[in-house]
Amino acid sequence: MATANQRDATISEDWCRRWVSTVRDYAVIGLAPDGTIRTWNAGGEYIHGFSGEEVIGRSFEIFHTPEDRDQGSAAAALERARRMGHAENEGWRLRKDGSLFWANVVITVLRDENDQVLGFGKIVRDMTDKRRAHEAVVESERRFRMLVNGVTDYAIFMLSPEGIITNWNAGARRIKGYNADEIIGSHFSRFYTPEDAQAGLPQRGLSIAAREGRFEAEGWRVRKDGKRFWAHVVIDAIRSDNGELAGFAKITRDITERMEANRLLEETRKALVHSQKMEAVGKLTGGVAHDFNNVLQILRGNLELLDDRHHRDAWTRERLNKALDAVDRGSTLASQLLAFGRQQPLQPVVISLAATLQGVDDLLRRALDETIRVKTVFAADLWNTLIDFHLLENVILNLAINARDAMPQGGELTIELSNAVLDDDDVAPLADVTAGQYVLLAVTDTGTGMSKEVLERAFDPFFTTKPEGKGTGLGLSMAYGFVKQSGGHIEIHSEPDHGTTVKIYLPRSMQPATELARRERVTVTGGTETILVVEDDPKVQSTVIDTLSGLGYRVLKADTAQQALAVLQSGVHVDLLFSDVVMPGPLRSTEMVVEASQLLPKLKVLFTSGYTRDAIIHGGRLDPGVELLGKPYSREQLAHRIRQMLGGRSMLATEPHEPITAAQAGPTLRILFVDDDPNLSDAVKEQLTLLEHLPESTTSPSEALKRLKQQPFDVLITDLTMPEMDGIELAREAVVARPSLCVVFSSGYDMPDLPPLPFRWAALRKPFTFRELDAVLRGFHV
C-alpha cells in the first residue's frame, strides 16, 4: 500500500498538471533539450492559436519571426538558459494565423540528479496591450520632447530644486543664445541682470513657485552676448506623487517687441491727445486773432490818419508813435497766435537754407548779448526745402532769444544744418509726421536746460518759465505751429544744466532753389485809380476808406459781397477790389471775386484778413495767384501793395503824398450829392468831407428837392440817369428853389449834348478822381 507521503505527492502532481493544462493566461510549454516541444497547455493554444497535435514534436522556433530565426535567437535563448539556469526576454512572436503579439518569455532549464539537462520549461505571456500602452507613452513622450524642442518663441527648460538647469529647448537656444552643452548644469541666475541677481530676484522666484506652485513676472534678462531683452517669465513647481519638490519648469518669452509696441502706442496716444489739444486751442486762438486784428486795424488806420494830419505837432507825434508801437506789439501777438493755430497764410519758395541763412549771423548778433558766441555748422551738399523763409527767420530769432534768456552768464549758440532721413520706426510714435527725407535745422544752446515737466509743456501756448513781463510764452508754440503747417516736425531735447537743442525737420524739395528778392524800403505813394472796399466791420471800413482817399484814390464801398457785386454790375469802373476774406451773407467773398473777374477781366483783387480760415488757403499755403494783405497792416504797407498790383507810378507817386488842405481846396461849400447807388453816394460823401466841404447825400431825387427847400446848398451833384427822375429835370426844379445853386452832372457815359441851361453847371465823367472832383468844385470860384 502507498504511504501517506506518496499519496500527497501524487495528489500535488496531479493538481499541478491539471493547473498547467487548464491555465489560459500563460502558455506553459515543455521543451526537449534540443528545443522540441513535448508538452502543450490550453494557454499555449489560446495565445499561439495552435492545438497540441499541431505543435508537439516540432521546434519552438515556429513561434519566432523569420528575422529572429535567421539570427538564431531561439537557440541562443536555450543556450543562455542552460548556462545561467533561466533566460528571460521580450519580443515579437507569431500566432498560427501569422499575426504578431508582444511576448514575455521565461525559459528555465530542467536537470536530473546528475545535473544532466532533461529539457526546458517555457512560460509565455501575451504582453501586447501593455506593450502598446508603453509604446503610446514612449511616443507621447517623444512627441512632447519634439514639441517642446520645436518651440522657438518660448524658452522652455527644467530646473532642479536648487535652480540648476537640467534640460534646454531650441527656443531657449534662440532667445538666450546658449547651446544645451553650454548651459545645462549651470544655475539659471546667470540670465538675470547683475543688479537683479544681487537683489536676490532668482531665488525669490523659486521660493514663491515652491510655496504657491507658480511664479510669474516681467523684467530685463541677459543674453549670451550681453544684450538685454524684456522677458515674461513663468516658473511652475514640479512635485512627485508623494508631494516632494522634484524641480521647476521655467518658460521665458521675449516680449521686447511687444513692450516697445506698447510704448510706441502710448507715445502715439499722448501725441494724438496733444495734437487734438493743440488743434482745439489753435482754432480758438485763430478766431480770437481775427477779431483782435480787426480792432488793431481800426486803431492803426485812425492813428495813421491822425499822424498824417498832425505830423508837425511834436507832442502829438510822440504819443501817436507810442500808440503805433503798441499796435505793432499787438500785431506780433496776433501773428504768433495764428502761427500756433497753423492759420498763417504761407508763401513758401524753394530755397537752399545753407545759402539763405548766411546772413542770419548778423541778425542774431544784434539780438543777442556780446557774451553769447554764435556758431554755424552747415553740412555740404545740403538738400533744398520749400519754406516761407521770412517766417522761418522769425522762428530762428525766437529760438535765439529763448536761448539768450537761458544763458544769463553767456554761452554758445550753435545753428546746424544737415540732411536727415526719418524712417518708419522714427515716425511711428508721431501722429502727423511721414517718413522721408528732410533738411534738419538744429538750434543748440549751453544754457540752463529744461526739466521733464517743463519739457512736456514747452509747446503749450502762454506757458512760460520767464518772469512776468519777460515773455508771452508764445515763442515755441509759434515755432511749433509754423513747422507743422509747413509739413515738418519739431522736437526738443533738453536736460537741466545741460542746455537745450531744438530740432526742426523741414521736408526736402526736389525742385531747384530760387533766389529770394531783397527787401526794399516801403515808401508811401498813392494814385488816382478807383478802389472798391468790401468790408463788413463799419469801423474798419471807415478807416481804410479814409486812408485810401488820403492817398488820392477814388474809393467806393460795400458792406457785403452781394453789395460789392451789385456795384460792379452797375457799370462803375473799378481798378482794384480790396475785400476782407471772411464776409457775412450767403455769397462768399471768393465766389464774389470769381463773378467780378468775369465782369471785369482786368480787375485786380487784393484780399485782407486777420484770420483766413480755409477760404483762400489750402494746405497752409495761399492759393495760386491770390494776393493777401494780413491785418493789421500799416498805411505804408497798404500803399506799397496797391501800387505793386496796379503797376507803374501814379501821378501822386512822384512825391510823398500831402493831404489837401482847406486853403488848397477853396472855400467850404455846402453840397448835396444825389445818386441812386448808395455805395457810390457814401464814397463821394467821404471824399467831399476830406476836401473840407459840408456834404449830404441821398439816393432819392424827391428827397433831394425836399432838402433843397428846407436848407441852403451851394452845389448839387447829381447823376444824369436815375429811375425816379433824370438829373437834368432834378437840376431845373432845384434851381427854382435855389437860384444861386451850381450843378455838377456825373455820368458813367459820355455827356450828351445839353440844351442851354439857366444856371452854372459842369460835367464830371465817372469814374472821376479825387483831384478831378476837387478841380470841378474849385472851378465854380474862378
C-alpha positions in Angstrom: 0.0 0.0 0.0 1.1 3.6 -0.8 2.2 5.7 2.1 0.6 9.0 3.1 3.5 10.9 1.6 3.3 9.1 -1.6 -0.5 9.8 -1.8 0.2 13.6 -1.0 2.9 13.7 -3.7 0.6 12.0 -6.2 -2.2 14.5 -5.4 0.1 17.5 -5.7 1.5 16.3 -9.0 -2.0 15.7 -10.3 -3.1 19.1 -9.1 -0.2 20.8 -10.8 -0.7 19.0 -14.0 -4.4 20.0 -14.0 -3.5 23.7 -13.3 -0.9 23.8 -16.1 -3.2 22.2 -18.6 -6.1 24.4 -17.9 -4.5 27.9 -17.3 -5.2 30.3 -20.2 -3.2 33.5 -19.4 0.1 31.7 -19.7 1.5 29.3 -22.4 3.3 26.6 -20.3 5.4 24.6 -22.7 7.8 21.7 -22.1 10.8 21.6 -24.4 13.3 18.7 -25.0 17.0 19.6 -24.7 17.1 20.4 -28.4 14.0 22.7 -28.2 11.5 20.2 -29.5 8.0 20.8 -28.0 7.0 18.0 -25.7 4.0 19.4 -23.8 1.4 22.0 -24.6 -1.3 23.5 -22.5 -4.6 25.4 -23.0 -2.8 28.7 -22.6 -0.4 27.8 -25.4 -3.4 27.1 -27.7 -5.1 30.3 -26.5 -2.1 32.5 -27.0 -0.4 30.9 -30.1 -3.5 29.5 -31.7 -2.1 26.0 -32.3 -3.5 22.8 -30.9 -1.3 20.3 -29.1 -1.3 17.9 -32.0 -0.1 20.7 -34.4 3.0 21.6 -32.4 4.2 18.7 -30.2 7.3 17.3 -31.8 8.2 20.5 -33.6 10.9 23.0 -32.7 9.7 26.0 -30.7 11.3 28.2 -33.4 8.0 28.1 -35.2 6.9 30.9 -32.8 9.8 33.2 -33.8 9.7 35.7 -36.6 11.8 35.0 -39.7 14.2 37.7 -38.7 14.8 36.0 -35.3 15.2 32.6 -36.9 17.8 34.0 -39.3 19.7 35.3 -36.3 19.3 32.0 -34.3 17.6 33.7 -31.4 15.8 30.5 -30.3 19.0 28.5 -29.9 20.6 31.4 -28.2 17.8 31.6 -25.6 18.2 27.9 -24.9 21.9 28.2 -24.6 21.6 31.2 -22.2 19.1 29.2 -20.0 21.4 26.2 -20.0 24.3 28.3 -18.9 22.5 30.6 -16.4 19.6 28.4 -15.3 17.0 30.6 -16.9 16.6 33.2 -19.7 14.0 36.0 -19.9 13.3 38.3 -22.8 10.5 40.1 -24.6 9.9 40.3 -28.3 7.5 39.8 -31.2 6.2 36.2 -31.6 4.0 34.6 -34.2 0.5 33.2 -33.9 -0.9 30.5 -36.1 -2.6 33.0 -38.3 0.7 34.8 -38.9 -0.2 37.8 -36.7 2.3 39.2 -34.2 2.0 39.7 -30.5 4.4 41.0 -27.9 5.5 38.2 -25.6 7.2 38.0 -22.3 9.2 34.7 -22.4 10.9 32.9 -19.5 12.8 29.7 -20.2 14.0 27.6 -17.2 16.4 24.7 -17.6 15.3 21.3 -16.1 18.1 19.0 -14.7 18.2 15.5 -13.1 20.1 14.4 -10.0 23.3 14.1 -12.1 22.9 17.7 -13.4 22.1 16.4 -16.8 19.7 18.6 -18.8 16.3 16.9 -19.1 14.8 19.8 -21.0 13.3 23.2 -20.6 10.2 24.7 -19.2 8.9 27.7 -21.2 6.3 30.2 -20.0 4.9 32.7 -22.5 2.7 35.6 -21.6 0.9 37.9 -24.2 2.0 41.5 -23.3 0.7 43.2 -26.4 -1.7 45.5 -24.6 1.0 46.6 -22.1 3.4 47.0 -25.0 1.1 49.2 -26.9 0.4 51.2 -23.8 4.1 51.5 -23.2 4.7 52.5 -26.9 2.0 55.1 -26.6 3.7 56.5 -23.6 7.0 56.5 -25.3 5.5 58.0 -28.4 3.8 60.6 -26.4 7.0 61.5 -24.6 8.8 61.6 -27.9 6.2 63.9 -29.4 6.2 66.0 -26.3 10.0 66.3 -26.4 9.8 67.1 -30.1 7.1 69.7 -29.5 9.0 71.3 -26.6 12.2 71.3 -28.6 10.5 72.6 -31.7 9.1 75.7 -29.9 11.3 78.6 -30.8 9.2 81.5 -29.4 9.5 80.3 -25.8 12.5 79.2 -23.8 11.3 76.0 -22.1 13.6 74.2 -19.7 13.7 72.3 -16.4 15.4 73.3 -13.1 16.4 71.2 -10.2 15.1 72.3 -6.8 18.3 74.3 -6.4 17.8 76.1 -9.7 20.3 74.1 -11.8 19.4 73.8 -15.4 18.7 70.1 -16.4 17.4 70.4 -20.0 17.2 73.0 -22.8 15.0 73.5 -25.8 15.5 75.2 -29.2 13.5 78.3 -28.1 15.9 78.7 -25.1 18.8 78.5 -27.5 17.3 81.1 -29.8 16.2 83.5 -27.2 19.1 83.3 -24.8 21.9 82.3 -27.2 23.3 79.3 -25.4 23.6 75.7 -26.7 22.5 73.0 -24.4 26.0 71.8 -23.7 27.0 75.3 -22.7 24.2 75.8 -20.2 23.0 72.5 -18.7 24.4 72.1 -15.2 24.7 75.9 -14.5 22.5 78.0 -12.3 19.6 79.9 -14.0 20.5 83.1 -12.2 23.1 83.8 -14.9 20.2 85.1 -17.1 19.4 87.9 -14.7 21.0 91.4 -14.8 23.7 91.9 -12.2 21.6 94.3 -10.2 18.6 91.9 -10.2 20.8 88.9 -9.3 22.4 90.9 -6.5 18.9 91.8 -5.2 18.0 88.1 -5.0 15.3 88.0 -7.6 16.2 84.5 -9.0 15.9 82.8 -5.6 12.8 84.9 -4.8 11.1 83.5 -7.9 11.9 79.9 -6.9 10.7 80.4 -3.3 7.4 81.8 -4.5 6.9 79.0 -7.0 7.8 76.4 -4.4 5.4 77.9 -1.9 2.5 78.9 -4.1 3.0 76.5 -7.0 3.6 79.3 -9.6 5.6 82.5 -10.1 5.0 85.0 -12.9 6.9 88.2 -13.6 8.4 90.5 -16.3 11.8 92.1 -16.3 15.1 92.6 -18.0 17.1 89.4 -18.8 20.6 89.0 -20.4 21.5 87.0 -23.5 24.8 85.2 -24.1 26.2 88.3 -26.0 25.4 90.6 -23.0 22.4 92.3 -24.7 19.3 92.7 -22.6 15.7 91.8 -23.5 12.4 92.3 -21.8 11.1 88.9 -20.6 7.8 87.4 -19.5 8.7 84.5 -17.1 6.6 81.7 -15.6 8.1 79.2 -13.1 5.9 76.2 -12.1 6.8 73.8 -9.3 7.0 70.1 -10.2 6.2 67.6 -7.5 6.4 63.8 -7.2 3.5 61.6 -6.4 4.2 61.9 -2.7 4.3 65.7 -2.9 8.1 66.2 -2.8 9.6 69.0 -4.8 11.2 67.5 -7.9 12.2 70.7 -9.5 10.7 73.5 -11.6 9.5 74.1 -15.2 10.5 77.5 -16.5 9.1 79.2 -19.5 10.5 82.5 -20.8 9.2 84.7 -23.6 11.0 87.6 -25.3 8.4 90.4 -25.3 10.7 93.2 -26.1 8.9 94.0 -29.3 5.5 93.9 -27.6 6.8 96.2 -24.8 8.3 98.5 -27.4 5.0 98.4 -29.4 3.1 99.3 -26.2 5.5 102.1 -25.5 5.1 103.4 -29.0 1.3 103.1 -28.8 1.3 105.0 -25.5 3.5 107.7 -27.1 1.2 107.8 -30.1 -1.8 108.2 -27.9 -0.2 111.0 -26.0 0.9 112.6 -29.3 -2.7 112.3 -30.6 -4.1 113.9 -27.4 -1.6 116.6 -27.6 -2.3 117.2 -31.3 -6.0 117.3 -30.7 -5.5 119.8 -27.8 -3.3 122.0 -29.9 -5.8 121.8 -32.8 -8.6 122.9 -30.5 -6.6 125.7 -29.0 -5.4 126.7 -32.5 -9.0 127.1 -33.7 -9.8 129.2 -30.6 -6.8 131.4 -31.0 -7.4 131.8 -34.7 -10.9 133.1 -34.0 -9.6 135.5 -31.3 -6.9 136.7 -33.7 -9.5 137.5 -36.3 -11.4 139.9 -34.1 -8.2 141.2 -32.5 -6.7 142.1 -35.8 -9.8 144.0 -36.9 -9.5 146.0 -33.7 -5.9 146.6 -34.4 -6.6 147.6 -37.9 -9.1 150.3 -36.7 -6.5 151.6 -34.2 -3.6 151.6 -36.7 -5.6 153.2 -39.5 -7.0 156.0 -37.4 -3.7 156.6 -35.7 -2.0 157.0 -39.0 -4.8 159.3 -40.2 -4.2 161.4 -37.1 -0.5 161.3 -37.6 -0.9 162.4 -41.2 -2.9 165.4 -40.1 -0.8 166.3 -37.0 2.6 165.3 -38.2 4.1 168.8 -37.4 3.0 168.6 -33.8 5.9 167.0 -31.9 3.9 166.3 -28.7 1.1 164.6 -30.7 3.6 162.7 -32.9 5.3 161.3 -29.8 2.1 159.9 -28.4 0.9 158.6 -31.8 4.2 156.8 -32.2 3.8 155.2 -28.8 0.3 154.1 -29.7 1.5 152.7 -33.0 4.2 150.8 -31.2 1.6 149.2 -29.0 -0.4 148.3 -32.1 2.8 146.6 -33.5 3.2 144.6 -30.3 -0.4 143.5 -30.6 0.1 142.6 -34.2 3.0 140.5 -33.3 1.0 138.7 -30.6 -1.9 138.1 -33.1 0.7 136.8 -35.6 2.0 134.4 -33.0 -1.5 133.2 -32.2 -2.1 132.5 -35.9 1.2 130.7 -36.2 0.4 128.5 -33.3 -3.0 127.8 -34.7 -1.5 127.0 -38.1 -3.6 129.7 -39.7 -0.8 131.8 -41.2 -1.0 132.3 -45.0 2.3 130.8 -46.1 4.1 131.9 -49.2 6.8 129.3 -49.5 9.5 129.2 -52.1 12.2 126.5 -52.8 15.5 127.6 -51.2 18.8 126.3 -50.0 18.9 127.1 -46.3 22.7 127.0 -46.3 22.9 129.9 -48.8 19.9 131.7 -47.3 21.0 131.6 -43.7 24.4 133.0 -44.3 23.2 136.4 -43.3 21.4 135.2 -40.1 24.6 135.6 -38.1 24.4 139.4 -38.2 20.7 139.3 -37.3 21.3 137.1 -34.3 24.3 139.0 -33.1 22.3 142.2 -33.0 19.6 140.4 -31.0 22.0 138.6 -28.5 24.3 139.8 -25.9 28.1 140.1 -26.5 28.6 137.3 -24.0 26.9 134.8 -26.4 29.0 133.3 -29.2 27.1 132.4 -32.4 28.4 129.3 -34.2 27.1 128.0 -37.5 27.8 124.5 -38.9 26.4 123.8 -42.4 26.8 120.4 -44.0 27.9 120.1 -47.6 25.5 119.1 -50.4 22.5 120.3 -48.4 19.1 119.5 -49.9 16.6 122.2 -50.8 13.4 122.8 -48.9 10.1 124.5 -49.6 9.5 127.1 -46.9 8.3 130.6 -46.1 11.8 131.9 -45.3 10.7 135.2 -43.7 8.5 133.3 -41.2 11.4 130.8 -40.6 13.6 133.8 -39.8 11.1 134.8 -37.1 11.3 131.2 -35.7 15.1 131.2 -35.6 15.0 134.7 -33.9 12.6 133.5 -31.3 14.7 130.4 -30.6 17.8 132.6 -30.3 16.0 134.9 -27.8 14.9 131.9 -25.7 18.5 130.6 -25.7 19.7 134.1 -24.7 17.4 134.1 -21.7 18.6 130.6 -20.8 22.3 131.8 -20.7 22.3 134.8 -18.4 26.0 134.4 -17.8 26.8 133.9 -21.5 27.4 130.8 -23.6 27.4 129.4 -27.1 24.5 129.3 -29.6 25.0 126.8 -32.4 23.0 126.6 -35.6 23.4 123.4 -37.6 22.1 122.4 -41.0 22.2 118.8 -42.3 20.3 116.3 -44.3 18.2 113.8 -42.4 16.1 110.8 -43.1 13.2 109.7 -40.9 12.2 106.1 -41.4 9.0 104.2 -40.4 10.4 103.5 -36.9 11.2 107.2 -36.3 7.7 108.4 -37.2 5.7 105.5 -35.7 5.0 107.4 -32.4 4.4 110.7 -34.2 0.8 111.3 -35.2 1.2 113.7 -38.1 4.8 113.0 -39.5 5.5 111.0 -42.6 8.7 109.0 -43.2 11.0 110.6 -45.8 13.9 113.0 -46.5 14.2 116.2 -44.5 16.5 119.2 -44.0 17.4 119.3 -40.3 17.8 122.7 -38.7 19.2 122.3 -35.1 19.5 125.3 -32.7 21.6 124.4 -29.6 22.4 126.5 -26.5 24.6 125.8 -23.5 22.0 127.2 -21.1 20.1 126.1 -18.0 18.1 123.4 -19.9 14.6 122.2 -19.0 13.2 119.8 -16.5 11.0 116.9 -17.7 7.9 118.7 -16.5 8.7 121.9 -18.4 9.7 119.9 -21.5 6.3 118.3 -21.7 4.6 121.7 -21.7 7.2 123.6 -23.8 4.9 123.9 -26.9 1.8 124.9 -24.9 0.6 128.4 -25.7 1.1 131.0 -23.0 3.2 128.6 -20.9 6.5 130.2 -19.9 9.1 129.9 -17.1 10.2 133.5 -17.6 9.3 136.2 -15.0 6.1 138.2 -15.6 6.6 140.8 -18.3 9.5 138.9 -19.8 7.6 136.9 -22.4 4.2 135.8 -23.7 5.0 132.1 -23.8 4.1 132.0 -27.5 7.6 131.7 -29.0 7.9 127.9 -29.0 4.2 127.4 -29.7 4.5 129.7 -32.7 7.5 127.7 -33.9 5.5 124.5 -33.4 2.6 125.8 -35.4 4.7 127.1 -38.3 6.7 124.0 -38.6 3.6 121.7 -38.5 1.9 124.0 -41.1 4.9 123.7 -43.3 4.7 119.9 -43.3 7.7 119.4 -40.9 8.4 118.2 -37.5 9.9 119.9 -34.4 11.2 118.3 -31.2 13.1 119.5 -28.1 16.0 117.7 -26.4 17.0 119.2 -23.0 18.2 118.3 -19.5 18.7 120.6 -16.6 22.1 122.2 -16.6 23.0 120.6 -19.9 21.5 123.0 -22.4 18.7 122.6 -25.0 18.6 121.6 -28.6 15.6 122.4 -30.8 15.5 120.2 -33.9 13.3 121.3 -36.9 12.8 118.9 -39.8 11.7 120.5 -43.0 10.6 118.4 -45.9 13.1 118.1 -48.8 12.2 119.6 -52.1 13.4 118.1 -55.4 12.9 121.5 -57.2 15.8 123.9 -57.9 16.3 126.7 -55.4 15.2 130.2 -56.2 16.9 133.4 -55.0 14.9 135.4 -52.6 14.2 139.0 -53.6 15.9 141.7 -51.5 13.7 143.6 -49.1 13.1 147.1 -50.2 12.2 150.1 -48.1 8.5 150.8 -48.4 7.6 154.3 -49.5 4.2 155.8 -49.3 2.8 156.6 -52.8 -0.8 157.0 -53.8 -2.7 157.0 -57.0 -5.8 158.1 -58.9 -7.4 154.8 -59.6 -10.8 153.6 -58.3 -10.8 151.1 -55.5 -13.9 149.2 -54.2 -13.5 148.4 -50.5 -15.6 145.4 -49.3 -15.6 145.2 -45.5 -18.4 144.3 -43.1 -16.9 145.9 -40.0 -18.0 149.6 -40.3 -15.1 151.0 -38.3 -12.5 149.1 -40.3 -14.3 150.1 -43.5 -14.4 153.8 -42.5 -10.7 153.8 -41.6 -9.5 152.1 -44.7 -11.6 154.4 -46.9 -10.1 157.5 -45.2 -6.6 156.0 -45.7 -7.1 155.3 -49.4 -8.9 158.6 -50.0 -6.0 160.4 -48.3 -3.7 158.6 -50.8 -5.6 160.1 -53.7 -7.7 157.1 -54.7 -11.3 157.2 -55.7 -13.0 154.9 -53.1 -16.3 153.0 -53.3 -17.5 150.8 -50.5 -19.7 147.7 -50.0 -20.8 146.1 -46.7 -21.3 142.6 -48.1 -20.2 140.5 -51.1 -23.6 140.9 -52.7 -23.4 144.7 -52.5 -19.9 144.7 -54.0 -21.2 142.6 -56.9 -24.1 145.0 -57.4 -21.7 147.9 -57.6 -19.6 146.1 -60.2 -22.7 145.1 -62.2 -23.8 148.8 -62.3 -21.1 149.6 -64.8 -19.0 151.7 -62.5 -15.3 151.4 -63.4 -13.2 149.8 -60.7 -9.5 149.2 -60.9 -8.9 147.2 -57.7 -11.1 145.3 -55.4 -10.0 145.3 -51.8 -12.0 142.8 -49.9 -12.0 141.1 -46.5 -11.8 137.3 -46.9 -14.5 136.4 -44.3 -17.7 138.2 -45.2 -21.3 137.7 -43.8 -24.2 136.6 -46.0 -24.9 133.8 -48.5 -22.3 135.0 -51.0 -18.7 134.3 -50.0 -16.0 136.8 -50.9 -14.2 134.2 -53.1 -17.4 133.5 -55.0 -17.9 137.2 -55.5 -14.4 137.6 -56.8 -15.0 134.9 -59.4 -18.1 136.6 -60.7 -16.4 140.0 -60.6 -13.4 138.8 -62.6 -15.9 137.6 -65.3 -17.5 141.1 -65.4 -14.1 142.9 -65.4 -11.3 140.6 -66.6 -8.6 143.2 -65.8 -9.8 143.8 -62.3 -7.1 143.5 -59.7 -8.1 141.7 -56.4 -6.4 142.2 -53.0 -7.7 140.2 -50.1 -7.2 141.2 -46.5 -7.9 139.3 -43.3 -6.9 138.8 -39.7 -7.9 135.1 -40.0 -8.1 133.4 -43.3 -9.5 130.0 -42.3 -9.7 127.9 -45.5 -11.2 130.4 -47.9 -8.1 131.2 -49.9 -5.6 129.0 -48.1 -5.3 125.2 -48.6 -2.6 123.1 -47.1 -1.4 126.1 -45.2 -0.5 128.0 -48.4 -2.1 130.7 -50.4 -4.0 129.6 -53.4 -2.1 130.3 -56.7 -2.5 133.9 -57.9 -4.1 135.1 -54.7 -2.8 138.4 -53.2 -3.3 138.8 -49.4 -2.5 141.7 -47.1 -2.8 140.5 -43.5 -4.4 142.6 -40.8 -3.3 144.8 -39.2 -1.4 146.5 -42.0 0.2 149.9 -42.0 -0.6 152.8 -44.3 2.8 152.2 -45.9 2.2 148.5 -46.5 -1.3 149.2 -48.0 0.1 151.9 -50.3 3.0 149.8 -51.4 1.0 146.6 -52.1 -1.7 148.5 -54.1 0.9 150.2 -56.2 2.6 146.9 -56.8 -0.6 145.4 -58.1 -1.8 148.4 -60.1 1.7 148.8 -61.6 3.7 151.8 -62.6 3.8 155.0 -60.6 0.7 157.2 -60.4 0.5 160.9 -60.8 0.9 161.1 -57.0 3.8 158.7 -56.8 6.5 161.2 -57.8 6.5 162.8 -54.4 5.2 161.9 -50.9 1.5 162.5 -50.5 0.4 165.6 -48.8 -3.3 165.9 -47.8 -5.3 168.6 -49.5 -5.8 171.4 -47.1 -8.8 173.8 -46.8 -6.8 176.6 -48.4 -5.9 174.5 -51.3 -9.5 173.2 -51.8 -11.0 176.6 -51.8 -13.9 177.9 -49.7 -16.1 175.4 -47.8 -19.2 174.5 -49.9 -22.5 173.1 -48.8 -23.0 170.2 -51.3 -25.9 167.9 -51.9 -24.9 164.6 -53.7 -27.7 162.6 -55.5 -27.1 159.1 -56.9 -29.3 156.0 -56.9 -26.2 153.9 -55.9 -26.0 154.1 -52.1 -22.4 152.8 -52.0 -21.2 155.4 -54.5 -23.2 158.1 -52.7 -21.4 157.3 -49.4 -18.0 157.1 -51.0 -18.3 160.5 -52.7 -19.6 162.0 -49.5 -16.4 160.8 -47.7 -14.3 162.4 -50.5 -16.1 165.7 -50.2 -15.6 165.6 -46.4 -11.9 165.1 -46.9 -11.9 168.2 -49.2 -13.2 170.2 -46.1 -16.7 170.6 -47.6 -20.1 170.0 -45.9 -21.8 167.3 -47.9 -25.1 165.5 -47.6 -26.2 162.6 -49.8 -29.3 160.8 -50.9 -30.4 158.3 -53.4 -33.8 159.9 -54.0 -34.4 163.0 -56.3 -37.6 163.8 -54.5 -35.8 163.7 -51.1 -33.2 166.0 -52.6 -35.8 168.6 -53.7 -37.3 168.4 -50.2 -33.9 169.1 -48.6 -33.2 172.0 -51.0 -36.4 173.7 -50.0 -35.6 173.3 -46.3 -31.9 174.3 -46.2 -29.4 176.2 -48.4 -26.9 174.4 -50.6 -24.2 175.8 -52.8 -23.7 172.9 -55.2 -25.9 170.0 -56.4 -24.0 166.9 -57.8 -26.4 164.6 -59.5 -26.3 161.5 -61.7 -27.8 162.0 -65.1 -29.8 158.8 -65.2 -31.9 157.7 -62.2 -35.1 155.7 -62.1 -37.3 158.2 -60.3 -36.2 161.4 -62.2 -33.3 162.2 -64.5 -30.6 164.6 -63.4 -31.5 167.5 -65.8 -35.1 167.6 -64.6 -33.9 167.5 -61.0 -31.5 170.4 -61.6 -34.1 172.6 -63.2 -36.5 172.1 -60.3 -33.7 172.6 -57.8 -32.6 175.9 -59.3 -36.2 177.1 -58.9 -35.9 176.5 -55.2 -32.3 177.8 -55.0 -31.5 180.2 -57.9 -27.8 180.6 -56.9 -27.2 176.8 -57.0 -24.4 175.4 -59.1 -24.9 171.9 -60.6 -22.4 169.1 -61.4 -23.7 166.4 -63.7 -22.0 163.0 -63.3 -22.3 160.0 -65.6 -20.6 156.8 -66.5 -21.2 157.6 -70.2 -20.1 160.4 -72.4 -22.0 163.6 -71.7 -24.9 164.1 -74.1 -25.5 167.4 -75.9 -27.4 169.5 -73.4 -29.7 172.5 -74.3 -28.8 175.9 -72.8 -29.5 175.8 -69.1 -30.3 178.8 -66.9 -27.7 178.0 -64.2 -24.0 177.4 -63.9 -23.1 173.7 -64.4 -20.2 171.4 -65.1 -19.8 167.7 -66.2 -17.9 165.0 -64.3 -17.2 161.7 -66.1 -17.4 158.6 -64.0 -15.2 157.3 -62.7 -13.8 160.6 -61.6 -10.7 161.0 -59.4 -10.4 162.8 -56.1 -8.4 165.5 -57.9 -10.9 165.9 -60.6 -13.7 166.3 -58.1 -11.7 169.0 -56.3 -10.9 170.8 -59.6 -14.6 171.0 -60.6 -15.7 172.4 -57.3 -12.9 175.0 -57.3 -13.9 176.0 -60.9 -17.1 177.5 -59.5 -15.0 180.1 -57.7 -12.8 181.2 -60.6 
